[in-house]
Amino acid sequence: MAKLIDGKKIREFNLDKISAEVAELKEKGIETCLAVIIVGSDPASRVYVNNKKTACERVGIRSLEFALPEETTTEELLELIDKLNADSSVNGILCQLPVPEQIDKNAVLKRIFPCKDVDCFHPENVGALSTGTGRLMPCTPMGMMKMLEYEGIDPAGKHCVIIGRSDIVGKPMAMLMLAQSATVTICHSKTVNLAEITKQADILVAAVGRPNFVTADMVGEGAIVLDVGINRNADGKLCGDVDFEQVKEKASMITPVPGGVGPMTIAMLMQNTLTAARIQNNIL
């Protein structure tokens, strides 16, 4: 039976370290600050924003919230971002997605200064990630790398198979794995003989967004399985992309859902905000 990789425990370990470093900066007169923008009243977005505020309180980061009405225009949102870009007391800027359909999402993400882009969505940060020179990292992939590090797993020389090619998880996870000298294969909806490829994985990352998609016959004996999915099954129960009950019998390590990769994402947002503060104050 697989060992559970406890995301909550690893999150607390990382938040303790971040909290100590935030306090060190404060002793030097630097108060780390994250600004979060939410447009409209999407219930899931509100939960995420509240969780981010709680995490900020946990580590001593000052948080600012800008709640804009549903009818906000692209121009109005860009004007706010320009003000936050110009505010030297704000280290990180995050615009909670999704935004209402009348807003040009790409224009918004490109407007945030790269050095304040704590989601790592700006093209400049994406490019830096691909060349191995980035300082700010996409939160969910960075969280998974921290989980592996905590468990003493070195990706070098291992075959990492990623199911999913999204800009938020699949592609950046591949970049981070390559930077750690793993051999990387990305699979997606057009992949032929998917199970034959996934069974070769030493580290299998499931980021496809389909409940219980990865079954035991797709996993090799002793694989490390990282489940990014957050879904509801037919009974309305929270589940991942991996059939946990089946796969835990074959894997050597596995992340549960909930309590696995999810808790790490906001922890890494705190890490990025701290890193942004260091960059902007030339404390590298």
Residue pairs with C-beta under 8 A, 6 or more apart in sequence:
1 248
1 249
2 225
2 247
2 248
2 249
2 250
2 251
2 252
2 253
2 254
3 252
3 253
3 254
4 253
4 254
4 255
4 256
5 147
5 151
5 226
5 253
5 254
5 255
5 260
6 259
6 260
7 143
7 147
7 255
7 256
7 259
7 260
7 261
7 262
7 263
7 264
8 259
8 263
10 146
10 147
10 150
10 263
10 264
11 263
11 264
11 266
11 267
13 150
14 146
14 264
14 267
14 268
14 271
15 55
15 58
15 59
15 267
15 270
18 59
18 267
18 270
18 271
18 274
19 58
19 59
19 60
21 274
22 32
22 59
22 60
22 61
22 274
23 60
25 31
25 32
25 274
25 277
25 278
25 281
25 283
26 32
26 60
28 283
30 277
30 281
30 283
31 62
31 89
32 60
32 61
32 62
32 91
32 273
32 274
32 277
33 61
33 62
33 63
33 64
33 89
33 90
33 91
33 92
33 273
33 277
34 52
34 56
34 61
34 62
34 63
34 64
34 90
34 91
34 92
34 93
34 94
34 118
34 269
34 273
35 63
35 64
35 65
35 66
35 84
35 90
35 92
35 93
35 94
36 49
36 52
36 53
36 63
36 64
36 65
36 66
36 94
36 96
37 66
37 68
37 77
37 80
37 81
37 93
37 94
37 95
37 96
38 45
38 46
38 49
38 65
38 66
38 67
38 68
38 96
39 68
39 69
39 70
39 72
39 77
39 95
39 96
39 99
39 100
39 103
40 68
40 69
40 70
40 72
40 99
40 100
41 70
42 98
45 96
45 97
45 98
48 96
49 65
49 96
51 266
52 63
52 94
52 266
52 269
53 63
53 65
55 61
55 266
55 267
55 269
55 270
56 62
56 63
56 270
56 273
57 63
58 270
59 270
59 274
61 270
61 273
61 274
64 90
66 80
68 76
68 77
68 80
70 100
71 100
71 102
72 100
72 103
73 102
73 103
74 102
74 103
74 104
74 107
74 108
77 95
77 99
77 103
77 108
78 107
78 108
78 111
81 93
81 95
81 108
81 111
81 112
82 111
84 90
84 93
84 116
85 93
85 111
85 112
85 113
85 116
88 280
90 116
91 116
91 273
91 276
91 277
91 280
92 116
92 117
92 118
92 269
92 272
92 273
92 276
92 277
93 112
93 113
93 116
93 117
93 118
94 118
94 119
94 269
95 108
95 109
95 112
95 119
97 105
98 105
99 105
99 108
109 117
109 119
109 121
109 122
110 122
110 123
112 121
112 122
113 122
114 122
114 124
114 125
114 136
115 136
115 276
115 279
115 280
116 276
116 280
117 125
117 136
118 136
118 139
118 269
118 272
118 273
118 276
119 138
119 139
119 269
119 272
120 126
120 129
120 134
120 136
120 137
120 138
120 139
120 172
120 272
121 167
125 134
125 136
126 167
126 172
128 134
128 135
129 137
129 138
129 172
129 175
129 176
130 175
132 175
132 179
135 275
135 279
136 272
136 275
136 276
137 172
137 176
137 268
137 272
138 168
138 169
138 172
139 264
139 265
139 266
139 268
139 269
139 272
140 168
140 169
140 173
140 228
140 261
140 264
140 265
140 268
141 169
141 172
141 173
141 175
141 176
142 176
142 268
142 271
142 272
143 261
143 264
143 265
143 267
143 268
144 173
144 205
144 226
144 228
144 261
144 264
145 155
145 176
145 180
146 264
146 267
146 268
147 226
147 255
147 261
147 264
148 155
148 203
148 224
151 253
153 203
153 224
153 253
154 180
155 177
155 180
155 181
155 182
155 203
156 180
156 181
156 182
157 181
157 182
157 183
158 182
158 183
158 202
158 203
159 182
159 183
159 184
159 185
159 200
159 201
159 202
159 203
160 173
160 174
160 177
160 182
160 183
160 184
160 185
160 201
160 202
160 203
160 204
160 205
161 184
161 185
161 186
161 187
161 197
161 198
161 200
161 201
161 203
161 204
161 205
162 170
162 173
162 174
162 177
162 184
162 185
162 186
162 187
162 205
162 207
163 170
163 187
163 188
163 194
163 198
163 204
163 205
163 206
163 207
163 208
163 213
163 214
163 241
164 170
164 186
164 187
164 188
164 205
164 206
164 207
164 208
164 209
164 228
165 171
165 186
165 188
166 207
169 205
169 207
169 228
170 186
170 188
170 205
170 207
171 186
173 205
173 207
174 184
174 186
177 184
177 203
178 184
182 203
185 197
185 200
185 201
187 194
187 197
187 198
191 197
194 218
195 217
195 218
198 204
198 214
198 218
198 219
198 220
199 217
199 218
199 219
199 220
200 220
201 219
201 220
201 223
202 220
202 223
202 224
203 223
203 224
203 226
204 214
204 219
204 223
204 224
204 225
204 226
205 226
205 228
206 213
206 214
206 225
206 226
206 227
206 228
206 229
206 240
206 241
206 242
207 228
207 229
207 241
208 214
208 229
208 241
209 229
209 231
209 241
210 229
210 231
210 241
211 229
211 231
211 232
211 233
211 239
211 240
211 241
212 233
212 239
212 240
212 241
212 242
212 243
212 244
213 229
213 241
213 242
213 243
214 225
214 227
214 241
214 242
214 243
214 247
215 243
215 246
215 247
216 243
216 246
216 247
216 249
216 250
219 225
219 247
219 250
219 251
220 250
221 250
222 250
222 251
222 252
223 250
223 251
223 252
224 251
224 252
224 253
224 254
225 242
225 247
225 251
225 253
225 254
225 255
226 255
226 260
226 261
227 240
227 241
227 242
227 244
227 254
227 255
227 256
227 257
227 260
227 261
228 240
228 241
228 261
229 239
229 240
229 241
229 242
229 257
230 238
230 240
230 257
230 258
230 262
231 238
231 239
231 240
231 241
232 238
232 239
233 239
238 257
238 258
239 257
240 255
240 256
240 257
240 260
242 254
242 257
244 254
244 256
244 257
247 254
248 254
254 260
255 261
277 283
278 284
